[in-house]
Every structure is written in structure tokens, then in C-alpha cells.
Amino acid sequence: MSRKLIILLGAIVGGCGGDGGNAPALTAEELREGSVGATLDALLGAIDLVATDAPGGDASVRGEPVRILVHAAADGSVTVEALGSRRTEASLRLVDDPDQGLSVTGTITTESPDGTVVLGTLERVFVRTVADLPGVGTGAVFTSGNVDLAVRDGEDVLATGTAALIGRRALVALDISGTRTSAELHLNG
């Protein structure tokens, strides 16, 4: 084979397979710190507002100020909308549990400007209201539970995973194309 043909074949083979064009546009850290973190920040911000019976208020979502609107119905259902550069919507159900605090179930969705969408389903999430949180005042702390996550870009699933919630933190484990990563996030709420 001539040297030119070997170089050409190397370029063609090198451009095919592997991660090629299928590599996720965002790294695990970018997904976790960005879209996933924003979703969890908005969730905590909404629960903080519900804990103080506020219909809305300002919160910090990944360091960005956002406006969170909360509509609580008498049956314990709550709809949430957080508006900033990202848009978050949630449909939650809150029920008092005398032993474990406030039970929170439901779904949450965040759309980012880059087209990334995070879908979350709350599983056995419990919170308690605390009156003297540093920098927050009255707010919520997670006592247990997790959020099952799917991160999408259009029809493509970029990642799946879960966020284990405790205090005002989350341990986020993501699976991106078979590679698993995890890290702790401090939630802004």
C-alpha cells in the first residue's frame, strides 16, 4: 500500500467509531453543576417557600437569581414555576407525616438555554422545617429520599441517574454512555 492510502485509511478509521459524533456535548461535571444542580436548587427553593407559606419569592439557582412562583391547593398539591435563564416546572404533592416530617412526591422538569432538559421524579422524599438556617432563616432540610433523573437533549438521552437528598445537599450519581460518575452538590435553595 502506498503511504498516502495508509494515511487516508487512518483518517477515515480514526473518524469512525469510538466516541466520534456520539460524544455528549456536556461533561458529567457540567451536567451535574449546571442543569441537574439547577433542578435541585429550584426544588429546594420551592420547598423553602412552601415551608413559610409564601406564594413566591426570589431564590438562587446555581448562583443566578430566579423568581419562584408557588401555587398550593388545599389538597396538598403544589405547582411550581421557576423563571430565570432556565425554566423549571414542578407538580408536587406534600403530605404531613407525623413521624418523618413532610412527605414530598411528584415530578420536576428544567429546560436550559442550551436545549438540555432534566426530568426528575421524587422518590420517598421527606423534609423538615428549620427556623434558624444560616443565611436562609426558616427553610427546609431533606431528611431522606432521592430524585430519579433523566437528562435529555431533544430525543437523545444524555444521562440517567439519581440524586440522594440529605440536609441541603445532594449526592448526584450519573450514568453517561455507560460511564458512572458521582459528586456531592451543595444546594442553594
N, C-alpha and C positions, 0 to 999 in steps of 0.2 A: 504494500500500500504506500501511496505517496504521503509525504509529510503533511501536505495541505488537506488530504482526505481524512487523515487521523485527527488533525486539529478540528476540522468541520464536524466529524462524528463526536468528538469530545464536547464540542459546544452544544450540539443537539442533545446528546445524552445528559449533559450537565444541566440543561434547561428543562428536562423532563423528570417526572417522578420526584422523590424527596418531598420537600415542602412546596416546591415550585410555586404556583399561584394559589395554593390552598392554605398558605400560612395565615394565621389570624393577623388582622391588621393591628390589633392591640395585644400587648403582653398581659400576662396574668396580673402583674402589679398594676398596670394601667386600668384593667377591668375592675380589679378589687378596689383600688383607691378612687377610681372615677365613678362609673355607672353603678356598680354594686354598692359602694360606700354611700353614694348619694341616695340610693333607695333606702338603705338602712337609717341614714340620718333623717330623712323625711318621715320614716315610720316612727322613730323616737320623738321627733319634733311634734308629730300629730298626737302621740300618746301623752306627751307632756301637756299639750293643750287640753286634751280630754280630762287629764288628772286635775286641772284647775278650772274645769267647766268653761273654758274660753272658746268662743266660736271661731277664732282665728288668731293669728299672730305672726310675728317675724321669727325666723329661725336661721341657723347657719347650716347649710348643706355643702359639705366638703369645702368650707371656708367662704362660700358665696351666700350673701343674704338672700333669703327667699320669703315669700308670703305663703303661709299655710292656712287654708280655709277648712273648717271642720263643721260638718252638719251631723248632729247627733239626734237620733229619733228616740222616742220614749221606749221602744222595744230593745234598745241596746245596740242597734245597728248604727254605724258611723260611716259617712262618706268623707273622703279627704281629697283635697287638691292642693298640691304644692307647685307654685309658679316661680320660676327663675329661668336660667338658661336651659334647664331641664324641666320637664313636666312630669309630675308624679300624680297618680290617681290610686286611691285605695278604697276598698269596700271591706269594712271590718265589722266584727261583732264583739262587743265587750260584755262580759257577764261577771258579776261579783261571785267570787268563790271564798267562803268564809275561812278556809284553811290555807289556800295558796295565793290569795290576793285577787287580782283582776285577770280573768282569762281573756285572751285576745286571739281571735281566729279571723281568717279571711285571706284576701289577696291584695297585692300591691304591684303596680306597673310604673316603670320610669322610662321615658323616652329622652335620649340625649341628642344634642345637635348633630353629632356625627352619624346618627341613624341607629345607634345601639339601643336595644330595648331590653330591660331587665324585667322578668316576670318572677314574682315571689309568692309563695304560698306559706302562710304561717301554720306551724305545727306545735301544738301544746305550749304556746307562749303564755307566760304569766308575768305580771308586773306588780310592783307595789309602789305607792306614792310616798315620796320622802319630802319633808318640808324644808330641809336645810342643805340642799346640794350645793357645793361650791360653784360659784359663777352662774348658777341656774335658779336657786331658790327652790320653790316647790316644783317637783318634776317626778318622772318615773324612773325606776330601775328594773331591769329584767331580772327575774329570779330563776327562770328556766325557759327552755323552748328553742326552736330553730325556725329558720326560713329556708324552704327549699327553693333553689334558684335555677333559672334558665336565662342565659344571655344570648340574644339573637341580633343578627344584622339582616333584616328582611326575612327571608325564609331559612337562612343559614343559622344553625346553632353554633355559636362561638364557644360556649362553655356551659357546663351544668355544675351544680354544687350545692352547698348548704352553708348557712351562717348560724353557728351556735351562739345564742344570746345570753349574756350574763352582765349584770351591772349596767354600765353604759358603754359596753364593749361587745364586739362580735369576733369570733374566730371563724374566718371565712376560708373554706376549702373549695377549690375549683378544679374541675377536670377540663382541660383544654386539649382536644385531639389526643386523648389518652395520656396526657401528662398531668399529674396531680400536683397541686401547689396549695399551700395554706399559709395564712398570716393573720395576726390579730389587728383589728381596727378599733381605734377609739372613736366613738360616735359623738358627733357634735350636738345633735338634737336641738 
